Amino acid sequence: MAAVLLLTASQAVDRYLLHTSFDAYEQLACAGVAWVTFFGFALGYRERANLRIELIDTMLSPRANAIKRMVFDACILALAVAVNVNGWRVLEVASNQDILGTPFTNAIVYWSLQSGTILIGIYAVAHILDGVLSLRGTAA
């Protein structure tokens, strides 16, 4: 976020104080926001800080809640795998599209999607394994 803030502030300084123009500030800031978004989602998911409705949790037993969480985690894993598998073609196309005024291509934006979904997949597997181990612990 600091880099995005720096890029945004630099654009204002460049335009209004120095009266020059570097056209890529906005594109680079957008790429930074994409990285923050996907990694932020992955880190939030790792900590189980994602948004969800918890009304039913009070009505279910601890075992049923653990099963519900594992089903949710399995759905997240399937979604992360689907997005990641289909994202490689998008990444391939984006690698041929230059971001004007920079040495970068749009691949830097789509790498955030790929990296974020890989992390989410890893965390989903960890959550599922944690759920299986907790179920085994309550059965004993």
Helices and strands as residue ranges (DSSP letters): H 2-12, I 13-17, H 25-46, G 56-59, H 62-94, H 107-139
